[in-house]
Amino acid sequence: MVKQTIDECCNQFLTDATLKNGMADLLSFFKELKMKPSWYHANSYKCDYKGKRVIMINFSKMGVENWVRLRVITTGDCYEDNGKLDIFLQNLPIEMQNEYMAHLRYCKNCTTCTPGHDLELFGEPYKNVCEKSFAYYIDNPTPEQFEFVKKFVIARREYIINFI
């Protein structure tokens, strides 16, 4: 398996100007934060801070051009969250809390987390939450969503500094 740089993946898989410019801006943002994406596996990259995962970047779903997924990690262990996600969320500005809660999904029995996980957020119980909800997923982000991703990356770094 050939290890491509993230720039090579951007050039190979992204022809859409919005996605290409958004990724270039995001990579520049990572550079400012002194976070360098590193190869994870085929067309996938990770960015860690102090040894803790902050974001995953995936390109080309089944060879499709102009497909990129950004997955900002919100908690280190979705199986044994025990309030870690709630602590992370409570330290976010209300706008970001609302964005995350709108992202929350229930398990649809896709076999990865069936039947989902039970957790408590903001004092309210949530049953059968899909494992994918534990990270902030965005596929083919718009310019506004790229900005939200940056905010979530900063929030994840602050969480790592203050709570881990």
C-alpha positions as CSV (number, residue, x, y, z in Angstrom):
1,M,0.0,0.0,0.0
2,V,1.4,3.3,-1.1
3,K,1.5,6.0,1.6
4,Q,0.4,9.2,-0.1
5,T,0.8,12.6,1.5
6,I,-2.4,14.4,2.4
7,D,-1.6,17.0,-0.3
8,E,-1.3,14.2,-2.9
9,C,-4.7,12.8,-1.8
10,C,-6.3,16.3,-2.0
11,N,-4.9,16.7,-5.6
12,Q,-5.9,13.1,-6.6
13,F,-9.4,13.0,-5.2
14,L,-10.7,16.6,-5.0
15,T,-11.5,18.5,-8.1
16,D,-14.4,20.5,-6.5
17,A,-13.0,24.0,-5.8
18,T,-15.0,24.4,-2.5
19,L,-13.7,21.1,-1.1
20,K,-10.1,21.7,-2.4
21,N,-10.0,25.3,-1.0
22,G,-11.6,24.2,2.3
23,M,-9.0,21.4,2.8
24,A,-6.1,23.8,1.9
25,D,-7.5,26.2,4.5
26,L,-7.9,23.4,7.1
27,L,-4.4,22.1,6.5
28,S,-3.0,25.7,7.0
29,F,-5.1,25.9,10.2
30,F,-3.5,22.6,11.4
31,K,0.0,24.0,10.6
32,E,-0.8,27.1,12.8
33,L,-1.8,24.8,15.6
34,K,1.4,22.8,15.1
35,M,-0.7,19.7,14.3
36,K,0.5,17.6,11.3
37,P,-1.8,15.1,9.8
38,S,-0.1,11.7,9.5
39,W,-0.9,8.7,7.3
40,Y,-3.2,6.3,9.0
41,H,-4.2,3.8,6.2
42,A,-5.4,4.0,2.6
43,N,-6.5,7.5,1.9
44,S,-6.9,8.2,5.6
45,Y,-5.0,10.6,7.9
46,K,-5.1,11.3,11.6
47,C,-4.1,14.4,13.6
48,D,-3.2,13.9,17.3
49,Y,-2.4,16.4,20.1
50,K,-0.3,15.2,23.0
51,G,-0.9,11.6,21.8
52,K,-4.7,11.9,21.8
53,R,-6.7,11.7,18.6
54,V,-8.3,15.0,17.5
55,I,-9.4,14.5,13.9
56,M,-9.5,11.8,11.2
57,I,-9.6,12.7,7.5
58,N,-10.7,10.2,4.9
59,F,-10.7,10.6,1.1
60,S,-12.5,8.9,-1.7
61,K,-15.3,6.6,-0.7
62,M,-15.0,3.6,-3.0
63,G,-12.9,5.5,-5.5
64,V,-15.4,8.4,-5.8
65,E,-14.0,11.8,-6.5
66,N,-14.9,14.8,-4.4
67,W,-15.7,12.8,-1.3
68,V,-14.0,13.7,2.0
69,R,-15.0,12.9,5.5
70,L,-13.8,14.9,8.5
71,R,-14.3,13.2,11.9
72,V,-13.5,15.3,14.9
73,I,-13.1,13.1,18.0
74,T,-15.2,14.2,21.0
75,T,-14.3,11.4,23.5
76,G,-11.5,8.9,23.6
77,D,-13.6,5.9,24.3
78,C,-17.2,5.7,23.1
79,Y,-17.8,2.3,24.7
80,E,-17.0,3.5,28.2
81,D,-17.9,7.2,28.0
82,N,-19.0,7.6,31.6
83,G,-19.8,11.3,31.2
84,K,-16.7,12.2,29.2
85,L,-18.7,13.3,26.2
86,D,-21.0,15.3,28.5
87,I,-18.0,17.1,30.0
88,F,-16.7,17.9,26.6
89,L,-20.1,19.2,25.4
90,Q,-20.7,21.3,28.5
91,N,-17.5,23.2,27.9
92,L,-18.6,24.1,24.3
93,P,-20.3,27.4,23.4
94,I,-24.1,27.0,23.0
95,E,-23.9,27.3,19.2
96,M,-21.5,24.3,19.1
97,Q,-23.6,22.3,21.6
98,N,-26.6,22.8,19.4
99,E,-24.6,21.7,16.3
100,Y,-23.4,18.6,18.0
101,M,-26.9,17.7,19.4
102,A,-28.3,18.1,15.9
103,H,-25.7,15.6,14.8
104,L,-26.7,13.0,17.4
105,R,-28.2,9.9,15.8
106,Y,-29.8,6.7,17.0
107,C,-28.4,3.3,16.0
108,K,-29.9,1.9,12.9
109,N,-28.5,-1.6,13.4
110,C,-25.6,-1.3,11.0
111,T,-23.7,-3.9,13.0
112,T,-20.9,-1.7,14.2
113,C,-22.6,-0.7,17.4
114,T,-25.9,-2.5,17.5
115,P,-28.0,-1.8,19.5
116,G,-26.3,1.5,20.3
117,H,-25.1,3.0,23.5
118,D,-27.0,4.6,26.4
119,L,-25.7,7.8,27.7
120,E,-26.7,11.0,29.6
121,L,-26.1,14.4,28.1
122,F,-27.0,17.6,29.8
123,G,-28.9,15.6,32.4
124,E,-31.1,13.9,29.8
125,P,-30.9,10.2,29.0
126,Y,-30.3,9.1,25.4
127,K,-30.9,5.5,24.5
128,N,-29.4,3.5,21.6
129,V,-27.1,6.2,20.4
130,C,-25.1,5.3,17.2
131,E,-21.4,4.9,17.8
132,K,-20.8,7.3,14.9
133,S,-22.5,10.1,16.9
134,F,-19.6,10.1,19.4
135,A,-17.5,11.9,16.9
136,Y,-18.5,15.0,14.9
137,Y,-18.8,13.6,11.3
138,I,-19.0,15.9,8.3
139,D,-19.0,14.5,4.7
140,N,-18.1,16.9,1.9
141,P,-18.2,20.0,4.2
142,T,-19.4,23.4,3.0
143,P,-17.3,26.5,3.9
144,E,-19.5,27.0,7.0
145,Q,-19.0,23.4,8.1
146,F,-15.2,23.7,7.6
147,E,-15.4,26.6,10.1
148,F,-17.4,24.5,12.6
149,V,-14.7,21.7,12.2
150,K,-12.0,24.2,13.1
151,K,-14.0,25.2,16.2
152,F,-14.5,21.6,17.2
153,V,-10.7,20.9,16.7
154,I,-9.9,23.8,19.0
155,A,-12.4,22.6,21.6
156,R,-11.0,19.1,21.4
157,R,-7.5,20.4,22.0
158,E,-8.7,22.5,25.0
159,Y,-10.5,19.4,26.4
160,I,-7.2,17.4,26.1
161,I,-5.3,20.2,27.9
162,N,-7.8,20.7,30.7
163,F,-9.4,17.3,31.3
164,I,-7.1,14.5,30.1
